Amino acid sequence: MSKADILIVDDEANTLASLARAFRLAGHEATVCDNAAKALELAKSRPFDLILSDVVMPARDGLALLEDLKASGVAAPVVMMSGQAHIEMAVKATRLGAMDFLEKPLSTDKLLLTVENALRLKRLETENLELRRRVGKQELVWTGEAMRRVMAQIDRVAHSESRVCIYGETGTGKELVARTLHEKSARSAGPFVTLNCAAIPAELIESELFGHEKGSFTGAAQRHIGKFEQAHHGTVFLDEIGDMPLGMQTRLLRVLEESEVERIGGDKPVAVDVRVVVATHRNLEEMVEAGAFRRDLYHRVVVFPITLPPLRSRKEDIPALVDYFVQQVCAQNGWKRMPFASNAIEALQEYAWPGNIRELRNTVERLLLLAGDSIDAATVEMALPRRSSGTTASKVAPQAGGESGPLAQRVAEFERANLLAELERSGGHVTNAAKALGLERSHFYKKCQQLGIDLKAERA
């Protein structure tokens, strides 16, 4: 049985002592509390695996505590117990969200079975959430030497608690590597929680990472548990950490040093046990020298760096990747599988893939939509952007649009081609595309609107 962190609430000192002793002898952690008000504060300040509470207590009883716990967003399962149990009380407790209702006196076997059931339920809920998250997600697929070296690094570091920094261009599979590290680690039974630092507005990233209390700012209608608390006993993956604001880097450093977070509006720190894995497409060393990334944070997160090769450097993997994506796309859409001719695979291997694996996956889906009875080099040519087919990203710049027509039309076509190309390079990330073109984000949006570019479609 797994080790559990249990909060016991009862106004009788003897009951607290005997229950705590029974749980500790079974290898669990036990925290005791003799009143509902203090229990609520404890449950809000740290994540328990189970809360065991008496019903009849002075001042505020266990059912009122149960209501408070649910209203405060405490996720731990709650088991009620009472020496004055009756059907109406048990029904009310269940309706309020109690996982179980036990009648005193309690047997040790029954208690331990209840803990085991609570842990099993929590594990099933976590696995179910993880399965829902992974539907339609791709796996690491490889056959060549470049990725063999990467997999060897993953195997070497996965079983440790070392922090890992994954470098790689957009679309190379950094989150998949982070997930693989988690699944191969001793924390694999715990949650894997992700946050893309570039996708969250600066004013919201603190709340997303560390959580907030109800009413702590305008719009905080209820308590929110941050990513670090969600990842307790598991792994938190911070994607594009190079885009994290400097002020937030300071707070993250404190969390890494002290292993505790403080929610916005909270008055007590919350202990968290997480492994941190980060990723970025940026050069963090250059950012440190430029003052855009904290040097002390750099040394905290870049303990074991892993660099993912771009797809253009691992073209031997393309046949296996194509086969995997064909299976995935056809299964999701209920389509019949289409064969790829050898010249189609060769044509795909000749392309430079500025959007890397993400672009290849989208191209495979496009090919399946365009195909008749089979997919050949001509079909590939139709599906790929109209660019020169060099082997580096610098050789895939868009060409000018129409060669005839009014100047304004030619300029518009050229601008449209450049915007689309930069969106593809950035994997649909508007902020990065705008930066690369030297435009404000708002100006980039207006340009896309003027030129008839559907950003939702480009991100898909």
C-alpha positions as CSV (number, residue, x, y, z in Angstrom):
1,M,0.0,0.0,0.0
2,S,1.3,3.5,-0.8
3,K,2.2,6.0,1.9
4,A,-0.6,8.5,2.7
5,D,-0.6,11.9,4.4
6,I,-3.7,11.9,6.6
7,L,-5.4,14.7,8.6
8,I,-7.4,13.4,11.6
9,V,-9.9,15.8,13.2
10,D,-11.6,14.9,16.6
11,D,-12.2,16.7,19.8
12,E,-11.2,13.6,21.9
13,A,-7.4,13.5,22.7
14,N,-7.4,9.7,23.2
15,T,-9.1,9.1,19.8
16,L,-6.5,11.3,18.1
17,A,-3.6,9.5,19.7
18,S,-4.9,6.0,18.9
19,L,-5.7,6.8,15.3
20,A,-2.5,8.6,14.7
21,R,-0.5,5.6,16.2
22,A,-2.4,3.1,14.1
23,F,-1.7,5.0,10.9
24,R,1.9,5.6,11.7
25,L,2.5,2.0,12.5
26,A,1.1,1.2,9.0
27,G,3.7,3.5,7.4
28,H,1.5,6.6,6.9
29,E,1.9,10.2,8.0
30,A,-0.7,11.5,10.4
31,T,-1.5,15.1,11.4
32,V,-4.0,15.6,14.3
33,C,-6.3,18.5,15.0
34,D,-9.0,18.9,17.7
35,N,-11.3,21.5,16.1
36,A,-12.9,22.3,12.7
37,A,-11.6,25.8,12.3
38,K,-7.9,24.7,12.7
39,A,-8.6,21.7,10.4
40,L,-9.9,23.9,7.7
41,E,-6.7,26.1,7.8
42,L,-4.5,23.0,7.8
43,A,-6.3,21.5,4.8
44,K,-6.0,24.8,2.9
45,S,-2.3,25.1,3.7
46,R,-1.1,21.7,2.5
47,P,-2.4,18.9,0.2
48,F,-3.5,15.9,2.3
49,D,-4.3,12.5,0.7
50,L,-7.2,11.9,3.1
51,I,-9.1,13.8,5.8
52,L,-10.8,11.8,8.6
53,S,-13.2,13.8,10.7
54,D,-15.5,13.2,13.6
55,V,-19.0,14.5,13.2
56,V,-20.0,15.6,16.7
57,M,-17.6,18.3,17.9
58,P,-18.1,21.5,19.8
59,A,-18.4,25.0,18.2
60,R,-18.4,23.7,14.6
61,D,-19.3,20.0,13.8
62,G,-17.8,17.7,11.2
63,L,-20.6,18.2,8.6
64,A,-20.1,22.0,8.7
65,L,-16.3,21.3,8.3
66,L,-17.1,19.1,5.3
67,E,-19.1,22.0,3.7
68,D,-16.3,24.4,4.4
69,L,-13.7,22.1,2.8
70,K,-15.7,21.7,-0.4
71,A,-16.5,25.4,-0.6
72,S,-12.8,26.2,-0.2
73,G,-11.8,23.9,-3.1
74,V,-10.0,21.3,-0.9
75,A,-9.6,18.3,-3.2
76,A,-8.7,15.6,-0.6
77,P,-11.3,12.9,0.0
78,V,-13.1,13.2,3.3
79,V,-14.3,10.3,5.5
80,M,-16.7,11.1,8.3
81,M,-16.9,9.1,11.6
82,S,-19.3,9.1,14.5
83,G,-20.3,7.2,17.6
84,Q,-23.8,8.5,17.2
85,A,-24.3,7.5,13.6
86,H,-27.7,7.2,12.0
87,I,-29.0,6.9,8.5
88,E,-30.0,10.5,8.1
89,M,-26.5,11.7,9.2
90,A,-24.7,9.3,6.8
91,V,-27.0,10.4,3.9
92,K,-26.4,14.1,4.6
93,A,-22.6,13.5,4.8
94,T,-22.6,11.7,1.4
95,R,-24.7,14.4,-0.2
96,L,-22.2,17.0,1.0
97,G,-19.4,15.0,-0.7
98,A,-18.0,12.6,1.9
99,M,-16.3,9.6,0.4
100,D,-17.3,7.2,3.3
101,F,-19.0,7.2,6.7
102,L,-17.6,5.1,9.5
103,E,-19.3,4.2,12.8
104,K,-17.3,4.2,16.0
105,P,-15.6,2.3,17.6
106,L,-13.3,1.9,14.6
107,S,-11.4,-1.2,13.8
108,T,-7.8,-0.8,12.6
109,D,-8.5,-3.1,9.6
110,K,-11.4,-1.0,8.5
111,L,-9.4,2.2,8.9
112,L,-6.5,0.9,6.8
113,L,-8.9,-0.4,4.1
114,T,-10.6,3.0,4.0
115,V,-7.2,4.7,3.4
116,E,-6.3,2.2,0.7
117,N,-9.7,2.8,-1.0
118,A,-9.1,6.6,-0.9
119,L,-5.6,6.3,-2.4
120,R,-6.9,3.9,-5.1
121,L,-9.7,6.4,-6.0
122,K,-7.3,9.3,-6.1
123,R,-5.0,7.2,-8.4
124,L,-7.8,6.3,-10.7
125,E,-9.0,9.9,-11.0
126,T,-5.4,11.0,-11.8
127,E,-5.0,8.2,-14.4
128,N,-8.4,9.1,-15.9
129,L,-7.4,12.7,-16.2
130,E,-4.1,11.7,-17.7
131,L,-5.8,9.5,-20.3
132,R,-8.1,12.3,-21.3
133,R,-5.1,14.6,-21.7
134,R,-3.3,12.1,-23.8
135,V,-6.1,11.3,-26.3
136,G,-4.8,12.4,-29.7
137,K,-1.3,13.1,-28.3
138,Q,1.7,11.8,-30.2
139,E,4.4,9.6,-28.7
140,L,8.2,9.7,-29.1
141,V,8.9,7.8,-32.4
142,W,12.4,7.3,-33.7
143,T,14.7,4.9,-35.5
144,G,17.9,6.9,-36.1
145,E,21.1,7.7,-34.2
146,A,20.2,11.3,-33.3
147,M,17.2,10.3,-31.2
148,R,19.0,7.2,-29.9
149,R,21.4,9.5,-28.1
150,V,18.5,11.6,-26.7
151,M,16.8,8.4,-25.4
152,A,20.0,7.3,-23.7
153,Q,20.1,10.7,-21.9
154,I,16.5,10.3,-20.9
155,D,17.2,6.8,-19.4
156,R,20.2,8.1,-17.6
157,V,18.5,11.0,-15.8
158,A,14.9,9.8,-15.5
159,H,15.3,7.9,-12.2
160,S,17.0,10.7,-10.4
161,E,15.5,13.9,-8.9
162,S,17.7,16.1,-11.0
163,R,16.1,19.1,-12.8
164,V,16.2,18.8,-16.6
165,C,16.2,21.6,-19.2
166,I,15.1,20.5,-22.7
167,Y,16.4,22.6,-25.5
168,G,14.9,22.5,-29.0
169,E,13.1,24.3,-31.8
170,T,9.3,24.8,-31.7
171,G,7.6,21.5,-32.7
172,T,10.5,19.1,-31.9
173,G,8.6,17.3,-29.1
174,K,9.9,18.9,-25.9
175,E,6.7,18.1,-23.9
176,L,6.9,14.5,-25.1
177,V,10.4,14.2,-23.7
178,A,9.3,15.7,-20.4
179,R,6.4,13.3,-20.2
180,T,8.7,10.4,-20.9
181,L,11.1,11.5,-18.2
182,H,8.1,11.6,-15.8
183,E,6.8,8.1,-16.9
184,K,10.2,6.6,-16.4
185,S,10.8,8.2,-13.0
186,A,9.8,7.1,-9.4
187,R,7.1,9.8,-9.6
188,S,5.3,8.1,-12.5
189,A,2.2,7.3,-10.3
190,G,1.9,11.1,-9.4
191,P,0.5,13.8,-11.7
192,F,2.3,15.3,-14.7
193,V,1.3,19.0,-14.9
194,T,2.2,21.4,-17.7
195,L,2.3,25.2,-18.1
196,N,3.4,27.0,-21.3
197,C,5.0,30.2,-19.9
198,A,4.7,31.9,-23.3
199,A,1.0,31.2,-23.7
200,I,-0.1,32.8,-20.3
201,P,-0.4,36.6,-20.0
202,A,2.2,38.0,-17.6
203,E,-0.5,39.2,-15.2
204,L,-2.0,35.7,-14.9
205,I,1.1,33.5,-14.7
206,E,1.6,33.9,-10.9
207,S,-1.9,32.7,-10.3
208,E,-1.5,29.8,-12.7
209,L,1.8,28.7,-11.1
210,F,1.0,29.3,-7.4
211,G,-2.8,29.6,-7.1
212,H,-4.9,32.3,-5.4
213,E,-7.5,32.6,-2.7
214,K,-11.1,33.6,-3.3
215,G,-11.4,37.4,-3.5
216,S,-7.7,38.0,-3.6
217,F,-8.1,40.1,-6.8
218,T,-10.9,41.3,-9.1
219,G,-12.3,38.2,-10.8
220,A,-11.1,35.7,-8.2
221,A,-14.5,34.3,-7.6
222,Q,-13.2,31.1,-6.0
223,R,-10.0,29.5,-4.7
224,H,-7.7,28.3,-7.4
225,I,-5.0,25.6,-6.9
226,G,-1.8,26.4,-8.9
227,K,0.3,24.1,-11.0
228,F,2.8,23.4,-8.3
229,E,0.2,22.2,-5.9
230,Q,-1.5,20.2,-8.6
231,A,1.8,18.5,-9.3
232,H,2.4,17.5,-5.6
233,H,4.3,14.1,-5.6
234,G,4.7,14.4,-9.4
235,T,6.3,16.5,-12.1
236,V,5.7,20.1,-13.2
237,F,6.7,20.9,-16.7
238,L,7.4,24.6,-17.5
239,D,7.5,24.9,-21.2
240,E,9.2,28.0,-22.8
241,I,10.7,29.1,-19.5
242,G,12.7,31.6,-21.5
243,D,9.5,33.7,-21.9
244,M,8.8,33.9,-18.2
245,P,8.9,37.5,-16.9
246,L,11.9,38.5,-14.8
247,G,9.7,39.2,-11.7
248,M,8.1,35.8,-11.9
249,Q,11.6,34.2,-12.3
250,T,12.4,35.6,-8.8
251,R,9.3,34.0,-7.3
252,L,10.0,30.7,-9.1
253,L,13.6,30.7,-7.7
254,R,12.2,31.0,-4.1
255,V,9.9,28.1,-4.7
256,L,12.7,25.9,-6.0
257,E,14.9,26.8,-3.0
258,E,12.2,26.3,-0.3
259,S,9.9,23.7,-1.8
260,E,6.8,25.7,-0.9
261,V,4.4,28.1,-2.6
262,E,2.2,30.9,-1.3
263,R,-1.1,31.5,-3.1
264,I,-2.0,35.1,-4.0
265,G,-4.0,36.4,-1.1
266,G,-2.8,33.6,1.1
267,D,-1.1,34.1,4.5
268,K,0.6,30.8,4.9
269,P,3.0,28.9,2.6
270,V,2.0,25.5,1.2
271,A,4.7,22.7,1.1
272,V,5.0,21.1,-2.3
273,D,7.0,18.0,-3.4
274,V,7.6,18.2,-7.1
275,R,10.2,17.6,-9.7
276,V,10.7,20.5,-12.1
277,V,11.4,20.0,-15.8
278,V,11.7,23.0,-18.1
279,A,12.1,23.6,-21.8
280,T,12.8,26.4,-24.2
281,H,13.6,27.2,-27.8
282,R,15.8,30.1,-26.7
283,N,19.5,30.2,-25.8
284,L,19.3,30.7,-22.0
285,E,23.1,31.4,-21.7
286,E,22.8,34.3,-24.1
287,M,19.7,35.5,-22.2
288,V,21.6,35.4,-18.9
289,E,24.4,37.5,-20.4
290,A,21.9,40.0,-21.8
291,G,20.2,40.3,-18.4
292,A,16.9,38.8,-19.7
293,F,17.1,35.6,-17.5
294,R,18.3,35.3,-13.9
295,R,21.7,33.7,-13.6
296,D,20.8,32.0,-10.3
297,L,17.6,30.6,-11.8
298,Y,19.6,29.3,-14.8
299,H,21.9,27.3,-12.5
300,R,18.9,26.0,-10.6
301,V,17.0,24.6,-13.7
302,V,19.8,23.7,-16.1
303,V,21.2,20.9,-14.1
304,F,21.0,18.3,-16.9
305,P,20.4,19.8,-20.4
306,I,18.9,17.7,-23.2
307,T,19.0,19.1,-26.7
308,L,16.4,17.8,-29.2
309,P,17.5,17.7,-32.9
310,P,15.3,19.4,-35.4
311,L,13.5,17.1,-37.9
312,R,15.8,18.2,-40.7
313,S,18.6,16.6,-38.8
314,R,16.8,13.3,-38.2
315,K,15.3,12.6,-41.6
316,E,15.9,8.9,-41.2
317,D,13.0,9.0,-38.6
318,I,10.5,10.4,-41.1
319,P,9.2,7.0,-42.5
320,A,8.4,5.8,-39.0
321,L,6.8,9.1,-38.0
322,V,4.7,9.1,-41.1
323,D,3.5,5.6,-40.4
324,Y,2.6,6.6,-36.8
325,F,0.7,9.7,-37.8
326,V,-1.2,7.9,-40.5
327,Q,-2.4,5.3,-37.9
328,Q,-3.2,8.1,-35.5
329,V,-5.1,10.4,-37.9
330,C,-7.0,7.5,-39.5
331,A,-8.1,6.1,-36.1
332,Q,-9.3,9.5,-34.9
333,N,-11.3,10.1,-38.1
334,G,-12.4,6.6,-38.9
335,W,-10.6,6.8,-42.3
336,K,-9.2,4.0,-44.3
337,R,-5.4,3.9,-44.3
338,M,-3.7,5.1,-47.4
339,P,-0.4,3.7,-48.6
340,F,2.6,6.1,-49.2
341,A,4.6,5.5,-52.3
342,S,8.4,5.4,-51.8
343,N,8.8,8.6,-53.9
344,A,6.3,10.3,-51.5
345,I,8.5,9.5,-48.5
346,E,11.6,10.7,-50.4
347,A,9.8,14.0,-51.2
348,L,9.0,14.4,-47.5
349,Q,12.6,13.7,-46.6
350,E,13.8,16.4,-49.0
351,Y,11.7,19.1,-47.3
352,A,13.3,21.3,-44.6
353,W,10.5,21.1,-42.0
354,P,10.7,24.5,-40.3
355,G,7.8,23.6,-38.1
356,N,9.4,20.2,-37.3
357,I,7.3,17.2,-36.1
358,R,4.2,19.3,-35.5
359,E,4.3,20.5,-39.2
360,L,4.9,16.9,-40.4
361,R,1.8,15.6,-38.5
362,N,-0.4,18.4,-40.0
363,T,1.0,17.6,-43.4
364,V,0.2,13.9,-43.1
365,E,-3.4,14.8,-42.3
366,R,-3.5,17.1,-45.3
367,L,-2.1,14.4,-47.5
368,L,-4.8,11.9,-46.3
369,L,-7.4,14.5,-47.2
370,L,-6.0,15.2,-50.6
371,A,-5.2,11.6,-51.6
372,G,-7.1,9.4,-54.0
373,D,-6.1,5.7,-53.8
374,S,-2.5,6.4,-52.8
375,I,-0.1,9.1,-51.9
376,D,2.8,9.8,-54.2
377,A,5.4,12.6,-54.8
378,A,2.9,14.7,-56.7
379,T,0.4,14.6,-53.8
380,V,3.2,15.7,-51.5
381,E,4.1,18.6,-53.7
382,M,0.4,19.7,-53.6
383,A,0.4,19.5,-49.8
384,L,3.6,21.3,-49.0
385,P,4.0,25.1,-48.9
386,R,5.3,26.5,-52.2
387,R,8.9,27.1,-51.1
388,S,12.3,26.1,-52.3
389,S,13.2,22.7,-50.9
390,G,16.6,23.4,-49.4
391,T,17.8,21.5,-46.3
392,T,18.0,24.4,-43.9
393,A,15.5,26.8,-42.5
394,S,17.2,29.7,-44.2
395,K,16.3,28.2,-47.6
396,V,12.6,28.0,-47.0
397,A,11.7,31.7,-47.0
398,P,8.5,32.6,-49.0
399,Q,8.8,33.9,-52.5
400,A,7.0,37.0,-53.7
401,G,3.4,36.5,-54.5
402,G,2.0,37.3,-57.9
403,E,4.2,38.3,-60.8
404,S,1.5,40.4,-62.3
405,G,-1.2,42.8,-61.1
406,P,-1.2,46.2,-59.3
407,L,1.7,46.9,-57.0
408,A,-0.6,47.0,-53.9
409,Q,-1.8,43.5,-54.7
410,R,1.7,42.2,-55.1
411,V,2.8,43.7,-51.8
412,A,-0.3,42.3,-50.0
413,E,0.5,38.8,-51.4
414,F,4.1,39.0,-50.4
415,E,3.2,40.2,-46.9
416,R,0.6,37.4,-46.6
417,A,3.2,34.8,-47.6
418,N,5.7,36.1,-45.0
419,L,3.1,36.1,-42.2
420,L,2.0,32.6,-43.0
421,A,5.6,31.4,-43.2
422,E,6.5,32.9,-39.8
423,L,3.4,31.5,-38.2
424,E,4.4,28.0,-39.5
425,R,8.0,28.4,-38.2
426,S,6.7,29.4,-34.8
427,G,4.2,26.5,-34.7
428,G,1.2,28.9,-34.7
429,H,2.6,31.0,-31.7
430,V,1.5,34.5,-32.5
431,T,3.8,36.3,-30.0
432,N,6.9,34.6,-31.3
433,A,5.9,35.2,-35.0
434,A,5.2,38.9,-34.2
435,K,8.6,39.2,-32.5
436,A,10.5,37.6,-35.4
437,L,8.9,40.1,-37.8
438,G,9.5,43.1,-35.6
439,L,5.8,43.8,-35.1
440,E,3.7,44.5,-32.0
441,R,1.3,41.7,-31.2
442,S,-1.7,43.9,-31.9
443,H,-0.2,45.1,-35.2
444,F,0.3,41.5,-36.2
445,Y,-3.3,40.6,-35.5
446,K,-4.5,43.6,-37.6
447,K,-2.3,42.6,-40.5
448,C,-3.6,39.1,-40.4
449,Q,-7.2,40.4,-40.4
450,Q,-6.4,42.7,-43.3
451,L,-4.8,40.0,-45.3
452,G,-7.6,37.4,-44.6
453,I,-5.4,35.0,-42.5
454,D,-7.5,32.9,-40.2
455,L,-5.3,32.5,-37.0
456,K,-7.5,29.8,-35.6
457,A,-7.0,27.7,-38.7
458,E,-3.2,28.3,-38.7
459,R,-2.9,27.2,-35.1
460,A,-4.8,24.0,-35.7
